[in-house]
Amino acid sequence: MNSALDLATTVTHAGGLSFITAFLLTGTIVKLVSLIVVYPFSVWMLGVATSNSSIIFVVANRLAMLLACAYAIVGFLTLLKNRRKMISGAPQLQIAANGNYSITKPEKKNDKISRFLNDEKLTRFNSVINQFLVERKPFLQQKYSLRELASDVDIPVNYLSAFINRYHKMNYSDFINSYRVSQTKEMILNGEWRYKTLEAIASEAGFNNRNTFTAAFRKETGQSPSEYLKEIKKAQQGGRPTLNKTEKILV
């Protein structure tokens, strides 16, 4: 009789733990509170009923009780955490002018940047950054990073990145390479091609390899560096007017 009762108790614990796992996924807070109180208590009562059984069943009973409590508490805390996320991320109802309800999605983190980067800020950032890059030419360094530029112009990295993406419609790599391309064109117009190779000119302009230079140059001008140089040579050697050397580096 005792063995049968012990076996039934153990099976009850095993089934109860499985029940908890499934219950925690779908249970409401009220059900979970009841579970935390009722199930461990029932486990304890079964333990009292089998207290005279063999030591193996007693230990198994106590272990089941501890696991039941742990499952219930951890599951309860997890559910509370998930519910807070669901509430904070839930769409908000707003009353439109016509009296109907409309659902608006919660604001994203980038919305803070969007609100900050209004037209006035974008224009000011562009002026400050362009002036710094044209006058100081830090892009001549081959590994001049976004973080370094942000530090030099005293603009937070995330705002600087958002500004480049929104105002210039490009990423930082293309943005800084556009200045390097302009520098390369200026060096070619100044006749440096007469005693330097294109690779040497590109390296001095800040490009770290030929492929990057060629791709960036083609993206900016629509032609390869060698095609551009060929036109300049023809224009200069033929005595025809060349491109305006006073053109802005970047508008």
C-alpha positions as CSV (number, residue, x, y, z in Angstrom):
1,M,0.0,0.0,0.0
2,N,2.8,2.4,0.9
3,S,4.7,1.6,-2.2
4,A,1.6,2.3,-4.3
5,L,1.1,5.6,-2.5
6,D,4.7,6.5,-3.0
7,L,4.5,5.8,-6.7
8,A,1.3,7.8,-7.0
9,T,3.0,10.7,-5.2
10,T,6.0,10.7,-7.5
11,V,3.9,10.5,-10.6
12,T,1.8,13.4,-9.3
13,H,5.0,15.5,-8.9
14,A,6.3,14.6,-12.4
15,G,2.9,15.4,-13.9
16,G,2.6,18.6,-11.9
17,L,5.9,19.9,-13.1
18,S,4.9,19.3,-16.7
19,F,1.6,21.0,-15.9
20,I,3.4,24.0,-14.6
21,T,5.5,24.4,-17.7
22,A,2.5,24.4,-20.0
23,F,0.4,26.5,-17.6
24,L,3.0,29.3,-17.3
25,L,2.8,29.9,-21.0
26,T,-0.9,30.6,-21.1
27,G,-2.0,31.3,-17.5
28,T,-3.2,34.7,-16.3
29,I,-1.6,36.5,-13.3
30,V,-4.5,35.4,-11.0
31,K,-4.0,31.7,-12.1
32,L,-0.3,32.0,-11.6
33,V,-0.7,33.4,-8.1
34,S,-3.0,30.5,-7.3
35,L,-0.6,28.1,-8.8
36,I,2.3,29.4,-6.7
37,V,0.3,29.0,-3.5
38,V,-1.7,25.9,-4.2
39,Y,0.7,23.6,-6.0
40,P,3.7,23.8,-3.6
41,F,1.2,23.4,-0.7
42,S,-0.2,20.3,-2.3
43,V,3.2,18.9,-2.8
44,W,4.0,19.6,0.8
45,M,0.8,17.8,1.9
46,L,1.7,14.8,-0.2
47,G,5.1,14.9,1.4
48,V,3.6,14.7,4.9
49,A,1.4,11.8,3.8
50,T,4.5,9.9,2.6
51,S,6.8,10.9,5.5
52,N,7.0,7.3,6.7
53,S,8.0,6.0,3.3
54,S,11.5,5.1,2.2
55,I,14.2,7.7,2.2
56,I,14.3,7.7,-1.7
57,F,10.7,8.7,-2.0
58,V,11.0,11.3,0.8
59,V,14.0,12.9,-1.0
60,A,12.2,12.8,-4.3
61,N,9.2,14.5,-2.7
62,R,11.2,17.3,-1.2
63,L,13.1,17.9,-4.5
64,A,9.8,18.0,-6.4
65,M,8.5,20.6,-4.0
66,L,11.6,22.8,-4.5
67,L,11.3,22.5,-8.2
68,A,7.6,23.3,-8.2
69,C,8.3,26.5,-6.3
70,A,11.2,27.4,-8.5
71,Y,9.2,26.8,-11.7
72,A,6.3,28.8,-10.4
73,I,8.3,31.8,-9.3
74,V,10.6,32.0,-12.3
75,G,7.6,31.6,-14.6
76,F,5.6,34.3,-12.8
77,L,8.5,36.8,-13.1
78,T,9.0,36.0,-16.7
79,L,5.3,36.5,-17.5
80,L,5.4,39.9,-15.7
81,K,8.4,40.9,-17.7
82,N,6.8,39.9,-21.0
83,R,3.5,41.6,-20.1
84,R,5.4,44.9,-19.4
85,K,7.0,44.6,-22.9
86,M,3.7,43.9,-24.5
87,I,2.0,46.9,-22.8
88,S,4.9,49.3,-23.6
89,G,5.0,48.1,-27.2
90,A,1.2,48.0,-27.8
91,P,-0.3,50.4,-30.3
92,Q,-2.0,53.4,-28.8
93,L,-5.6,54.5,-29.7
94,Q,-6.1,58.1,-30.7
95,I,-9.4,59.9,-31.5
96,A,-9.3,61.4,-35.0
97,A,-11.0,64.7,-35.9
98,N,-14.0,62.8,-37.3
99,G,-14.5,61.0,-34.0
100,N,-13.1,57.7,-35.2
101,Y,-10.4,55.8,-33.4
102,S,-7.1,55.3,-35.1
103,I,-4.2,53.1,-34.0
104,T,-0.7,54.6,-33.8
105,K,2.4,52.6,-33.4
106,P,4.8,53.3,-30.5
107,E,7.6,55.6,-31.3
108,K,11.0,54.1,-32.1
109,K,14.3,55.2,-30.6
110,N,15.2,56.8,-33.9
111,D,12.2,59.1,-33.6
112,K,14.1,61.0,-31.0
113,I,16.8,61.7,-33.5
114,S,14.2,62.5,-36.2
115,R,12.7,65.1,-34.0
116,F,16.1,66.6,-33.2
117,L,17.3,66.7,-36.8
118,N,14.9,69.3,-38.1
119,D,15.6,71.3,-41.3
120,E,17.5,74.0,-39.4
121,K,19.8,71.4,-37.6
122,L,20.4,69.6,-40.9
123,T,21.5,72.9,-42.6
124,R,23.7,73.9,-39.7
125,F,25.3,70.4,-39.5
126,N,26.0,70.5,-43.2
127,S,27.7,73.9,-43.0
128,V,29.8,73.0,-40.1
129,I,30.9,69.6,-41.4
130,N,31.5,70.7,-44.9
131,Q,33.6,73.7,-43.7
132,F,35.7,71.4,-41.4
133,L,36.3,68.8,-44.1
134,V,37.2,71.4,-46.8
135,E,39.5,73.4,-44.6
136,R,41.2,70.7,-42.5
137,K,41.0,67.8,-45.0
138,P,41.1,65.0,-42.4
139,F,39.8,62.6,-45.0
140,L,43.4,62.5,-46.4
141,Q,43.9,59.9,-43.6
142,Q,43.1,56.5,-45.1
143,K,41.3,55.3,-42.0
144,Y,39.4,58.4,-40.9
145,S,36.4,57.0,-39.1
146,L,32.9,58.2,-38.4
147,R,33.7,58.3,-34.7
148,E,36.7,60.5,-35.4
149,L,34.7,63.0,-37.5
150,A,32.0,63.1,-34.8
151,S,34.7,64.0,-32.2
152,D,36.3,66.6,-34.5
153,V,33.0,68.4,-35.2
154,D,31.6,67.8,-31.7
155,I,28.4,66.0,-32.9
156,P,27.3,62.7,-31.3
157,V,28.0,59.7,-33.5
158,N,24.3,58.7,-33.9
159,Y,23.3,62.2,-34.9
160,L,26.1,62.5,-37.4
161,S,25.3,59.1,-38.9
162,A,21.6,60.0,-39.2
163,F,22.5,63.4,-40.7
164,I,24.6,61.8,-43.4
165,N,21.9,59.2,-44.2
166,R,19.1,61.8,-44.4
167,Y,20.8,64.9,-45.8
168,H,23.2,63.3,-48.3
169,K,21.3,60.0,-48.9
170,M,24.4,57.9,-48.5
171,N,26.4,56.1,-45.8
172,Y,29.5,57.4,-44.1
173,S,31.9,55.5,-46.4
174,D,30.4,57.0,-49.6
175,F,30.2,60.4,-47.9
176,I,33.8,60.6,-47.0
177,N,35.0,59.1,-50.2
178,S,33.1,61.8,-52.1
179,Y,35.5,64.3,-50.6
180,R,38.5,62.1,-51.5
181,V,37.2,61.9,-55.1
182,S,37.0,65.7,-55.2
183,Q,40.5,66.0,-53.8
184,T,41.7,63.5,-56.5
185,K,40.1,65.6,-59.3
186,E,41.6,68.8,-57.9
187,M,45.1,67.2,-57.9
188,I,44.6,66.0,-61.4
189,L,43.5,69.4,-62.6
190,N,46.6,70.9,-60.9
191,G,48.7,68.8,-63.2
192,E,50.0,66.3,-60.6
193,W,49.3,63.5,-63.1
194,R,52.4,64.7,-64.9
195,Y,54.8,63.2,-62.3
196,K,52.5,60.9,-60.2
197,T,50.5,57.8,-61.0
198,L,46.8,57.7,-60.5
199,E,47.4,55.2,-57.6
200,A,49.8,57.6,-55.9
201,I,47.3,60.5,-56.3
202,A,44.5,58.3,-54.9
203,S,46.6,57.3,-52.0
204,E,47.4,60.9,-51.1
205,A,43.7,61.7,-51.3
206,G,43.0,59.1,-48.6
207,F,42.0,56.0,-50.6
208,N,43.6,52.8,-49.2
209,N,43.3,50.6,-52.3
210,R,42.8,50.9,-56.1
211,N,39.4,49.1,-56.2
212,T,37.8,51.4,-53.6
213,F,39.2,54.4,-55.5
214,T,37.9,53.3,-58.8
215,A,34.5,52.4,-57.5
216,A,34.1,55.6,-55.6
217,F,35.3,57.7,-58.5
218,R,32.9,56.0,-60.9
219,K,30.0,56.5,-58.5
220,E,30.8,60.3,-58.2
221,T,31.6,61.1,-61.8
222,G,30.1,58.3,-63.9
223,Q,33.5,57.4,-65.4
224,S,36.7,55.7,-64.3
225,P,39.7,57.6,-63.1
226,S,41.7,56.7,-66.3
227,E,38.8,58.0,-68.5
228,Y,38.7,61.2,-66.5
229,L,42.4,61.7,-66.7
230,K,42.4,61.0,-70.5
231,E,39.9,63.9,-70.9
232,I,42.0,66.2,-68.8
233,K,45.2,65.4,-70.6
234,K,43.5,66.0,-74.0
235,A,42.1,69.3,-72.8
236,Q,45.3,70.6,-71.2
237,Q,47.6,69.4,-73.9
238,G,45.3,70.8,-76.6
239,G,45.2,74.2,-75.0
240,R,41.5,74.1,-74.5
241,P,40.0,75.4,-71.2
242,T,39.9,72.9,-68.4
243,L,37.3,72.4,-65.8
244,N,36.9,75.2,-63.3
245,K,39.5,74.7,-60.6
246,T,37.6,76.9,-58.2
247,E,34.5,74.5,-58.2
248,K,33.3,73.6,-54.7
249,I,34.5,70.3,-53.3
250,L,31.0,69.4,-52.2
251,V,27.7,71.2,-52.3
